[in-house]
Every structure is written in structure tokens, then in C-alpha cells.
């Protein structure tokens, strides 16, 4: 994909702070980190998002993420980490080449999680039935 | 695990809004959803977090998540979704049985993402070297 920045990084046409590479994926530091050590795990093949990514690639992504995240949190002395995959612009996806964020977290970083709502039982039942029908 | 609420849900000792089940995982609606359709994908075996979860379980989790998320966003007519796995209390983990969040997103939901920082190159290099040494 000519204009994909992640394809260019994978192909070494653009430099990146690589931390890991195997046959299927690369991992490099996000240049706009939420916290130090913020790392992206990226399949080498161009797939636009999670929904378009083959199962065998996804399997490798999450098992490798476990190992990479363990190294990242040790390296930056973090207290934990979030894994995130944003799919579609409404979810904050900006680069349309599948990628997974590893965000190191510190007890003192002050980052807030989204608030939860309360749905009544009839609405929960309705959602559940709609999802089940599609699976 | 006697006191684990997710083990009790898996074992059907506590009710839940199940949407999917196979030999390795279950998926059910989060009772405190960020948005309607917020779903948890949970391994049946008790593992406290992502770092402790075996590779074969993680593989199934993410490939299944792809299929479940596709159904969820269709069911609630969402515009996208976030996948999230919080690991350790500093990262917002509250229940210590591995679970993955599927959060449907709507263009109009107003949820904000965490701001990014700018790290200078020497600090990025230092982090990269520390991570690479551990991988």
C-alpha cells in the first residue's frame, strides 16, 4: 500500500524505534506516547483494521503482545498496562493498518477511564438477543 | 477460584447476559456498560491477567473477539469499537480474571482518548534499548 505509513515503517522506508520483529509482526515505540514505553504491535501485511485481519495474524499479535508488554513494563518500571485496538474512525482509529497499543500505566499517571452507564434489564435483554442472533 | 465473580459466571452460579460460549471462552454483556453493547470476552479457566494467560487461550480470545465484535456493532448499529485489556490495578483492572472489553463506539458519543506526550529522541532511544534488551 503506497501511502500507508505503517507499511513504510514495516518496509524500513521510514525509520521507527523498533523493539521487536518476527515473520508476521513488528513492534515499535509510538512517537506520540500516552506514557513512556507506549508501543505499537503491527502485522507486516496490510489489513485495514481488526475486522479485516486474518485469524492467524491476530493469534500471533496477542500472544506476542503478552511477551512484549512484559518487557515494556519492566523496562519503564510501570505498574501495569492497557492493551487497546481502535477500530474505525468513531473509535479513534487514525491509521488504517491494523495495530495494537500497549500503554504502560503508572499508579500516579492520573489517566481516567470512561464512565459507565446503567441500562435497564429490558434494554440489556434486547441487546443480548440482537447480538446472539448474529453469532 | 471460590471468590472470583467471573468464575461464578462461567460456572452459571451467577446469571449474566451471555452472547457467546465455546470450549475456551464465554462472552457476556458488561452490566456497567460504557455504551450499549459493551461486551466482555472471558476465558473459562481462571487466570488473573493477560500476563498469566496461556498463548492458546489468548489466540482464541482475539480471533473470537473479531467475530463477536462484528456482531455487536451490527446489533447496536455502532460506528466502530474499541478492544481493551486492562492489566494490573494501575491500569484499571478491577476483576482479577482475564477479560477483554469490546466497547461499541458512536460518532456522537463524545468519549475522549488520552492525550499524548512528546518525548525527546534520547529518551525514546533509552526506552527502546531497555525494551530490546528484555526481548
Interface residues (C-beta under 8 A of the other chain):
Chain A: X17 X18 X19 X20 X29 X30 X31 X32 X33 X34 X35 X36 X37 X38 X39 X50 X51 X53 X55 X58 X59 X61 X62 X63 X65 X66 X67 X68 X69 X70 X71 X72 X74 X75 X76 X78 X79 X80 X81 X82 X83 X84 X85 X86 X87 X88 X89 X90 X91 X92 X93 X103 X105 X106 X107 X109 X111 X113 X114 X115 X116 X117 X118 X119 X123 X124 X125 X127 X128 X130 X131 X132 X133 X134 X135
Chain B: X17 X18 X19 X20 X29 X30 X31 X32 X33 X34 X35 X36 X37 X38 X39 X50 X51 X53 X55 X58 X59 X61 X62 X63 X65 X66 X67 X68 X69 X70 X71 X72 X74 X75 X76 X78 X79 X80 X81 X82 X83 X84 X85 X86 X87 X88 X89 X90 X91 X92 X93 X103 X105 X106 X107 X109 X111 X113 X114 X115 X116 X117 X118 X119 X123 X124 X125 X127 X128 X130 X131 X132 X133 X134 X135
